Amino acid sequence: MELGFYNPEYVAELLGITPGDKIADFGSGAGHIAILLAKKTGPEGQIFAIDIQKEALEVLQSRARLEGLLNIKTIWGNLEKIGGSKVDDGSVDLVFISNILFQAPQKDVIIKEAIRVLKPGGRIALIEWKIEKDSPLGPPPEARISPDAVKSICESNGLKLASEFDAGSHHYGMVFIK
């Protein structure tokens, strides 16, 4: 199955997003994923879209208003600081982290922040660039993070690997449980 860059709808289906879920979208950018997740969780759900770029969050707010999505809260935050997401301890069912670990100097802190905001038994879904892909798309291969490195960071912080999946022709995905 060719998923191209990566298919957020396919990933959301794999993750079993349901109405009422509370989800933190770490590194939400302009919110393509946050919009999709907000539709999947419905008005009883809540999406915390966190990014360090104010401009991207402003774009997301406009898009959410246009689509009538009132369940997205944009948060200007620094995910490389504990408490930097500004989301309450133990308050979300899922943390979605897509294409940010490879560019973050403090990968371990991002994972610790995700664990902090997760409810017991909550999940972290990670999507990153495949290392072996020689492609003009994405970061250079030496800047990417391997699946083994992701597993090591997550497992050393007490997370349990629940599943791995092919997120597209250029991405891999993993789900960890708190």
N, C-alpha and C positions, 0 to 999 in steps of 0.2 A: 504494500500500500504506500503510495507516494503522498506524503503529507506536505511536501514543500518546506518552506521556512519553518513553520510549525503550525498546527491547526488547533487553536484554542478551544474550539467547540468539541473536538475529539478528546482533548485533555480533560475538559470539564466533565464529559461523559465518563471517562475512566475514573475520575475522582469521586463520582457519585454525589455531586453537588445537589442538595435538596432544599426545598423551601424552608426558610427559617434559619438556615446556616449563618453563622457569623464568621467572616473571612477577612484576614488581613492580607492585602496585596502589597508586599514589600517591593519597592521600586516600581510603582505603578505607572510612571511616566504619564502620557496623555490618556491612559485609561482604557485601552482596547480590551484588556482582560477584565478590568474592574467593571466595565459596562456589561460584558457577557455574564460575569458572576452575579451582578446585581439583578439581572433578568432571571437567572437560574434560582436565586434565593428568594425572589419575590419580595413584596412589601414588608413581610414579617422578618426577612433577613436583614443583615447589615454588612456592608463592605467598608472596610477602613483602607483607603487608598493612600499609601504613604510614599512620599518622594522628597528628595532634597532640592528638586528644581521647582520653584514656585510657578514658573510659566507653564510647565507641563500640567500642574495641578489646576491652574486656571482654565486650561483647555478642557480638562476632564470635567470640571464643574459646569462649564457651558454645555458640553455634550450631554451630561446627565440631566440638566434642566430641559434641554431640547427633547430628550426622550422621556421626560416625566419620571425619572428615577430618583426617588427621594431617599433611598436606602444606601446612598454612597456618601461617606464622610471623608473629605480630603484632609490630609494631615501633612503639613510641612515638617519633616523630621529627618534626623540623621540616624540611619540604621546601624552605623558603626559605633554607637554608644548604647550602653544598657539604659533602657528607659527612653531612648531616642525615637521610638515609634509613637510614643505618647498614648499607647493603647494600654488599657488596664491589665494587670496580672491575671492570667488564667481566664481570659474572657472570650477567646475565639476557638472555633472548631477546627479551622484550617488556616495555615499560613502558606501563601503562594509566593514563591521566590523564582522569578524567571530572568535569566541572563544578567544577574548582577554579581554573583559570587566571583566570576572570572575577573571583574574589574575592581574588586574591593580589596584593599590591603589587609583589612581586619575581618576576614571571612568568619573566623571563630566567634567574633562578637556578634555578627549578624545572626548566626545560628543560636547563640545564647539569648539574644533578644527575641527570636522567634519562639524559643522554648518558654521564655518568661510569659509571653502573651497567650500561649496555648492552654486550653483546658486539659486536665488529665485525660489521656487517651486521644488527645487531638493529633492532627496530622500536619506534617510539613511536606508540601509538594515542591520539588526543585526541578527546574529545567535549565540546562546549560548546553553550550555549544559542544558538539562532538570534537574530540582531539584529532582523530585520524582523518578528518575531512580536509582535503586540499581544495579549498574553495575560495573564490574571490569575495564571498560573503563573510561577514563577521570579523571578529578579531583575529590577529595572526595566531597560528597554532600554539606558539610558545606562551601566549597570554591566556590560553584556555585552561580550565581546570578539569582534570580527569575524573571519571566516575569513582575510581579508587580513592582519590584525594577527598572527594565529597563524602564518601562513606566513612573515611577515617575521621574527618572533622565531626560529622554527625554522631557516629557511634562513640567517639571519645567524650561527647557531651551527654551520653546516656540515651540517645535515640536508638530505636530499633528499626532496621530496614524492613519495610512491609512489601514493597514491590519496586520493580524497575520496568520501564517501558520505553519504546521508541517514540519519541515526541515529534519526529519528522526527519527529513533527509539530512538535516544539519544539527539536530538536537537530540539529547537523551533526557530521560526523566526518571525521577525516583520519588518514592513516598516513604517518609519515616514517621514513626509513631512515638509520641511522648510517653 
